[in-house]
Amino acid sequence: MNSVEIKNLDLNFGAVKVLQNLNLDIKQGEFVVLLGSSGCGKSTLLNCIAGLLEVSGGQLFINGKNVTWSEPNERGIGMVFQSYALYPQMTVKGNLTFGLKNAKMPKDEIEKRVARAAEILQIEPLLDRKPAALSGGQRQRVAIGRALVRDVDVFLFDEPLSNLDAKLRADLRVEIKKLHQQLQNTMIYVTHDQIEAMTLADRIAIMKGGKIMQLGSPDEIYNRPQNLYVADFIGSPSMDFFEGHLENGVFTMGDIALPMADYEYANGPVSGPAIVGIRPEHILTGDQTAGAVTTQVTIDIVEPMGSDTLVYSSLNCKPLHIRMDGKAKVAAGETITIGFDPVSASLFDPTTEERI
Ligand SMILES: Nc1ncnc2c1ncn2[C@@H]1O[C@H](COP(=O)(O)OP(=O)(O)OP(=O)(O)O)[C@@H](O)[C@H]1O
């Protein structure tokens, strides 16, 4: 049985259709990240699952039960917001126990659950403090704790780390991953941060205009993007794209001919106009170019990043990014030989924008 099933979901705000006929099945214990640029509808989808928005059409199931019209507290979900949403006048313990007391849970059960959540989230020393006396990261732990004590089936996270600084964000990201490994609950997590999506998710749903453009593992999304939108969205810097022509298993762009015999075609080999997408780390340099199809490019800018070096150049009058080793000795103005690895490239149909 799936943990969450979303069937033909529509959500309109007045005349604006925000989600249209959206379908998504999430397995028990799966960590699914909804990723997309601002306004694509990811928070709206999460709020529909949570029951905070009334859907305009379609159905929602949690653990096989139709919850389309159920109240939020009847759905077996716990939600963690970007803004923490803690009660400022209550202590941490008060915040954790409030919902349980309202639900008239026996006192010893409440104590047990608070102790367990506090231990898992390492907030035991903070239980008597008020939210104002906590750091952002500590507040977010308490917010997660509030979902944890309710022993919910499904955790919903709406950009929970967005208000934190970069270091804390990375720390808490790892903690959320640990929490998932420990609890094995279903988690649905909204973010516009690719790193969070890639590092946390079992599967990522890339959204655009209220639709899911691709649903897949981080590896599938990164290495086999289904369309130009996903290919361009994921990766920093993203893929570089070059127009050309595919004929008899060879992709030609200008005077470069790439043999695509070992490329995994989505629906078998085709001929016609095509766009090739190449990631910066798949451009070969130095010794790697031996045996590859090569060309020469001139370096415009060098960005040393520590562990690697990002080189800005151009090919056929289009931007070309090259990720080189951090120790690479290159300078702006230099001409270097680069090679191509056709197997790691992606091909797209320029008309449908779908993967070839
Ligand atoms: N109450 C509302 N009334 C009308 N339109 C709304 C309302 N809430 C959201 N929208 C619109 O619905 C679309 C989706 O919004 P949503 O908040 O789901 O996007 P998002 O992907 O979560 O973006 P962000 O990352 O900026 O939070 C946007 O175009 C937004 O302007």
PDBQT file of the ligand as one rigid body, heavy atoms in Angstrom, charges set to zero:
ROOT
HETATM    1  N1  LIG A 401      -4.128  32.486  -1.723  1.00  0.00    +0.000 N 
HETATM    2  C1  LIG A 401      -3.749  32.606  -2.988  1.00  0.00    +0.000 A 
HETATM    3  N2  LIG A 401      -4.509  33.264  -3.902  1.00  0.00    +0.000 NA
HETATM    4  C2  LIG A 401      -4.156  33.355  -5.201  1.00  0.00    +0.000 A 
HETATM    5  N3  LIG A 401      -3.030  32.809  -5.698  1.00  0.00    +0.000 NA
HETATM    6  C3  LIG A 401      -2.215  32.148  -4.859  1.00  0.00    +0.000 A 
HETATM    7  C4  LIG A 401      -2.514  32.005  -3.464  1.00  0.00    +0.000 A 
HETATM    8  N4  LIG A 401      -1.532  31.284  -2.880  1.00  0.00    +0.000 NA
HETATM    9  C5  LIG A 401      -0.635  30.994  -3.872  1.00  0.00    +0.000 A 
HETATM   10  N5  LIG A 401      -1.051  31.504  -5.043  1.00  0.00    +0.000 N 
HETATM   11  C6  LIG A 401      -0.347  31.392  -6.348  1.00  0.00    +0.000 C 
HETATM   12  O1  LIG A 401      -0.219  30.012  -6.636  1.00  0.00    +0.000 OA
HETATM   13  C7  LIG A 401       1.026  29.753  -7.274  1.00  0.00    +0.000 C 
HETATM   14  C8  LIG A 401       1.771  28.690  -6.511  1.00  0.00    +0.000 C 
HETATM   15  O2  LIG A 401       2.130  29.172  -5.231  1.00  0.00    +0.000 OA
HETATM   16  P1  LIG A 401       2.990  28.310  -4.199  1.00  0.00    +0.000 P 
HETATM   17  O3  LIG A 401       3.103  29.078  -2.927  1.00  0.00    +0.000 OA
HETATM   18  O4  LIG A 401       2.456  26.945  -4.131  1.00  0.00    +0.000 OA
HETATM   19  O5  LIG A 401       4.393  28.267  -4.941  1.00  0.00    +0.000 OA
HETATM   20  P2  LIG A 401       5.766  27.688  -4.426  1.00  0.00    +0.000 P 
HETATM   21  O6  LIG A 401       6.264  26.803  -5.519  1.00  0.00    +0.000 OA
HETATM   22  O7  LIG A 401       5.628  27.071  -3.087  1.00  0.00    +0.000 OA
HETATM   23  O8  LIG A 401       6.651  28.994  -4.380  1.00  0.00    +0.000 OA
HETATM   24  P3  LIG A 401       7.639  29.561  -3.244  1.00  0.00    +0.000 P 
HETATM   25  O9  LIG A 401       8.897  28.761  -3.359  1.00  0.00    +0.000 OA
HETATM   26  O10 LIG A 401       7.829  30.982  -3.663  1.00  0.00    +0.000 OA
HETATM   27  O11 LIG A 401       6.955  29.394  -1.924  1.00  0.00    +0.000 OA
HETATM   28  C9  LIG A 401       1.747  31.084  -7.336  1.00  0.00    +0.000 C 
HETATM   29  O12 LIG A 401       1.585  31.597  -8.629  1.00  0.00    +0.000 OA
HETATM   30  C10 LIG A 401       1.050  31.925  -6.297  1.00  0.00    +0.000 C 
HETATM   31  O13 LIG A 401       1.087  33.286  -6.665  1.00  0.00    +0.000 OA
ENDROOT
TORSDOF 0
